[in-house]
Every structure is written in structure tokens, then in C-alpha cells.
Amino acid sequence: MTNNETLSSPTGAGWPHASAPAPTASRPFRAPAPVPHATPLGFVSFVRTATSNPIEIWGTRAFKEPYIRGKWLGVPNIVVNDPAGVRHCLVENARNYVMQPLRQRILRPLLRDGLLTAEGELWRRTRKAIAPVFTPRHISGFTETMQARAALFAEGLAAREGGEVDMAHEMAMLTFDILQETLFSGDIASEPQSFAQSTREFLGSMGRVDPLDLLGAPSFLPRIRQLKGRKSMAYFRSLIAETIEKRRAKIARDPEGAPHDLLTLLVKADGLSSAEIEDNIITFMGAGHETTARSLAWTLYLLSQAPDERALVEAEIDAVLPTLSHPSEWVEKLPHTRAAFEEAMRLYPPAPSLNRTALAPDRAGDVDIPAGSTVLVMPWLIHRHEMLWDRPDHFIPSRFLPENRDRIDRYQYLPFGVGPRVCVGASFALQEAVIALALLMKHLRFDYARQTPPEVVQRITVQPANGLPMRVQRR
Ligand code: HEM
């Protein structure tokens, strides 16, 4: 975290990037976001803002400069916006950077040794065991489930034609349903209703930054939100543990007859104990449903504000979808649909910060990184950076069409991160999103139902503060 008051910037040398113009619509839509403040926040308003809406702490300089140095409670921090610096810290010298203690304090009590929060040797072993679960062959096998669930969901929405729905909520329901089905195939150790309720309570406890964490208070001091969630967390974990043991028994009885889902793949994976499978299932539920849901809802919102772009996507779906046989092809064959989703993830990155702590002194560009300092790689800043994007705040999906793609540096677009800790579920999410959008938009049109733009807040993911009310029409 950065106290803007203490920010200073280096010379800016080693910043060769110019804006990369892409062919654009004539009057693209400007995507709402908190207005960066011109002067630094004082200590109290910094703490208040960082705990209520962290993406609001940033000033105008954060969207203009390659590196920004600051200090928080005596710990140096460096905002790295320069793609070459991102490559250095997250890829070339990734071993020098561990997960930031603040993030670990928030997530580790919930996710324990899951891939997202594991470090060192445990992370390496877990990643090796889990990577094969997400190979293209396995993900392609999930696309029919994604198609079936999304089609059913679209039917449900069609029945609410003319009404207003909160798409932020609806998309979370859809992606939860898809994830649950691809994880367990409905084979869970409780009634679906009580399982869903228990999952909701668990996800609710992932929410906000506790002021105690921000102030670096030791972990033995109880956080109020953690205390509240402890009982429901224990119950949720017991349901997952029972579900795993049921499946283990099923696989032992009939190895080929077990459902083809993520749980079977995890149970059959090399070298994962039951406790580790439990942590990773909980991690997938935490990392792999709300993220996709947010981006889907933002995509539908942005398209509703850009009728020309929406018309392009609808025309593509109408023309191409009937010619495709298997849903695993859709992500490649629907470039406008995919580009709209990718542009939504640029403007509203579900994971807006990828922060690390430096183990040993290092240097990125011409900036020294002392041992122990916090390195802030912020998709929220990089994706809207004035030096990296033409009209950075505007919704211009054509940037992501295949013919324009090579104008985008690999290290300036980071919705799934980069380097060894890149999102293991990235292609799962992309396939799911394109399939869901195609089926939702095939017969339906969604229009934003409020006069005022949504207020954008960060609660782990970047989301609308009060939902995204949209009117559903058949088209
Ligand atoms: C649009 C959807 C998604 C987005 C934007 C997203 C974003 C990310 C990002 C940025 C990271 C890297 C974090 C860092 O470097 O600090 C990450 C890691 C991870 N993601 Fe995703 N994710 C998405 C969907 C999924 C799905 C569907 C799953 C699983 C079913 C998943 C599971 C994970 C896991 C396990 C990690 C940790 C990887 C590691 O540390 O080795 N994510 N995700």
C-alpha cells in the first residue's frame, strides 16, 4: 500500500513506451471509474479510503508515470507501471518476490495451503500437481457443461423479459452454478440449497480489507470479520471434506465410472493429500467464480452503453454460432465477443493488484528496490495508463481483435497476471465467458436501467457498489 503523501517519482528513464493506437470507434464510451485526485491524501483519509475502496487512493500521477516510490508505515513501496519492470519483477526475477503479507493475512486463514496462498516448495509442488488439471484437453471437456448451464440460465432470464435484474448478482449465480457443476457434477455431501448458502457465507467472509491488516497488526489479534465467519467456515470445510471422501470411495470402487469433473481430476492428481484437495477446491471457489462473474457483468454493461459494439457482437453471434459444432471452438471463432470481454477485463480488472514483497535488493529500470519493500503491480493502473493506451478510459474492444493484438505488450495487459503465478484457470475462465456471453446475447438484450453510472469499488474484485440493474428484452 502507498501513502500518496510520500510519493516521489524517479527520473522516468527507461520508459520507451508510446501509446499504442488501435483502430477505434468514432465516439467510444468512457467507462466510469473513481476520479484520480490531484493532490495526495492525508494519513487519515488514506486509511479510510484504503479500507473502504482501495482503487480510490490513486492520484493522477499513478496513471502517467512508469514507477512511483513511496513509503507506508516505514516500509518502502514501488508502483511498477513500466511493462519492462513488470516483466523483471514477475517473470525474470520472480523468485525474489513473495506474496505481500497483507494479502496473505487476509486470504490465508480462508484458503490455507491452496495454490493462491501457498508459497515456496509447497506452492511448487501444488502447482505441478494442479497444472495438468487445467490442460486444454480437460477444459475442452468442460465446455459442454458450460454450454448447458449457460443455456438454461439464459432461458431463466428470458422468462423475466421486460423486468429489471441485477446482472452483478445474476452473473455470480451463473458462474457459481458452472463452477459447482464442473467441480462436483452435482455430487455433493449436502442439500444443494444448504451447500449454496454455506458457500455464500464463506465467499462473503473474503470481502474487505480489515483496518487492522492495513496497519500491520500482528496476526494473533482477532479480526472482527474473521471471528464472525469462523463457525460457518468450519461447516463449509466439513461439507467439502465429506464430498471429497465420498468421491474417493467412488473412484476406488469404479475408477472409470466416476464423474468427469475437477474433483475427480484432483483426487487422481499426483501428490495431493485430502487436506490439500480441500484447500484447493475452496481456492477455486474463491478465485474462480466471482472473478469471471464481475467481468461478464461489466461486459454486458459496457456493451449496453456502446450500441455499435453490441451490434457487432450480436451480428457475430447470429452469423457464426449456427455454423459451430462444439463449444470448445467458440472462443476462437467469436473474436468480437471475446474482444468485448477482454476489453471489459482491461477496464475493470477483476484482480486489480498483484502485489509482492522483495526478498533481496533488486533494480527495475533505473529504480532501486530495497529488500523488504512492497512492489505494487497494479492492473488497475497499468490497464488505464496514459503512456500505454490510446484513450485508456474508453471502451474500444477492437484493440483485442486478432489483427490488433500484437500492438499490446504482454506486460501491459495483466487480467490473469503473468509469470510462474499466472492464473491457472485463465483458459477455463475465457472459454466460460465467451460461451456464456454468446448464449445470453443470442436471444436477449440487456440495457442498463439507471440514469447514474455505477459506482466502481474494489472488494478484492472490482465491482459495482450497488449492483448492475439491467432491463431484459428479447431481441
Ligand atoms: C476472469 C476470471 C479470472 C481472473 C481475472 C483471474 C485472475 C487471476 C490472477 C490475476 C491471478 C494471479 C495473482 C497473482 O499473481 O498475484 C490468479 C491466480 C489464480 N487463479 Fe485466477 N482468475 C480468474 C479465474 C480463475 C478460475 C476460473 C480459476 C479456477 C477454477 C482460478 C484459479 C486461480 C488460482 C488457483 C490461482 C493461483 C495460481 C498460483 O498462484 O499458482 N482463476 N487469477
Boltz pocket constraint, residues with backbone or C-beta under 6 A from the ligand:
constraints:
  - pocket:
      binder: B
      contacts: [[A, 115], [A, 116], [A, 117], [A, 118], [A, 127], [A, 283], [A, 284], [A, 287], [A, 288], [A, 289], [A, 291], [A, 292], [A, 295], [A, 349], [A, 350], [A, 351], [A, 353], [A, 354], [A, 355], [A, 414], [A, 415], [A, 416], [A, 417], [A, 418], [A, 420], [A, 421], [A, 422], [A, 423], [A, 424], [A, 425], [A, 426], [A, 428], [A, 429]]
      max_distance: 6.0
